[in-house]
Amino acid sequence: MYDEYLDGKQSWSTGWRGAAFSSEYLLPLTADELGELVQELNDLVVRWRRRGEAAREAGDTAGRENVAVHAYGFPFRT
């Protein structure tokens, strides 16, 4: 899905191209801390999903698109 976006990136408006993001963070966490982080991320995404759904239901569809947000959290050793 992300590769598809990159291939067609120029077809999106400047606003969408400026808002789109890709990030990577390397964090020194414990398993419990990672569990807390994922819960916070899930809560945040649910809040934004509800906001977008409520706006659509209210007829606020101008400029509104589906947005994919992917997150992965896993341990690794260097």
C-alpha positions as CSV (number, residue, x, y, z in Angstrom):
1,M,0.0,0.0,0.0
2,Y,2.8,2.4,0.9
3,D,4.7,1.6,-2.4
4,E,1.5,2.4,-4.3
5,Y,1.3,5.8,-2.5
6,L,4.9,6.5,-3.4
7,D,4.4,5.6,-7.0
8,G,1.4,8.0,-7.3
9,K,2.6,10.6,-4.8
10,Q,2.6,13.5,-7.3
11,S,-1.1,13.0,-8.0
12,W,-1.9,14.1,-4.4
13,S,-2.2,17.7,-3.4
14,T,0.7,19.6,-1.7
15,G,-1.3,19.5,1.5
16,W,-1.5,15.7,1.4
17,R,2.1,15.3,0.4
18,G,3.2,17.5,3.2
19,A,1.0,15.7,5.8
20,A,2.1,12.2,4.8
21,F,4.9,10.7,6.9
22,S,7.2,7.8,7.4
23,S,9.0,7.5,10.7
24,E,11.3,5.0,12.5
25,Y,12.2,5.1,16.1
26,L,14.6,2.9,18.0
27,L,13.7,2.8,21.7
28,P,15.4,1.1,24.7
29,L,12.3,-0.4,26.3
30,T,11.3,-3.3,28.5
31,A,8.5,-5.7,27.4
32,D,6.1,-4.0,29.9
33,E,7.0,-0.6,28.5
34,L,6.4,-1.7,25.0
35,G,3.0,-3.0,26.1
36,E,2.2,0.5,27.6
37,L,3.3,2.1,24.4
38,V,1.1,0.0,22.2
39,Q,-1.9,0.7,24.4
40,E,-1.3,4.4,24.1
41,L,-0.9,4.2,20.4
42,N,-4.1,2.1,20.1
43,D,-6.0,4.6,22.2
44,L,-4.7,7.5,20.1
45,V,-5.7,5.8,16.8
46,V,-9.2,4.9,18.1
47,R,-9.7,8.5,19.1
48,W,-8.8,9.7,15.6
49,R,-10.9,7.0,14.0
50,R,-13.9,8.0,15.9
51,R,-13.3,11.7,15.1
52,G,-13.1,10.9,11.4
53,E,-16.2,8.7,11.4
54,A,-18.2,11.3,13.3
55,A,-17.2,14.0,10.8
56,R,-18.2,11.8,7.9
57,E,-21.5,11.0,9.5
58,A,-22.1,14.7,10.0
59,G,-21.5,15.2,6.3
60,D,-18.0,16.7,6.6
61,T,-16.5,14.9,3.7
62,A,-14.7,17.8,1.8
63,G,-11.0,16.9,1.6
64,R,-11.5,13.8,3.7
65,E,-9.6,10.6,2.5
66,N,-8.9,7.2,3.9
67,V,-5.5,7.2,5.6
68,A,-3.4,4.1,6.3
69,V,-1.3,4.1,9.5
70,H,1.0,1.2,10.1
71,A,3.0,0.6,13.3
72,Y,5.2,-2.3,14.3
73,G,6.9,-2.8,17.7
74,F,9.3,-5.6,18.2
75,P,12.6,-6.4,20.0
76,F,15.9,-6.7,18.2
77,R,19.6,-7.0,19.1
78,T,22.6,-5.3,17.7
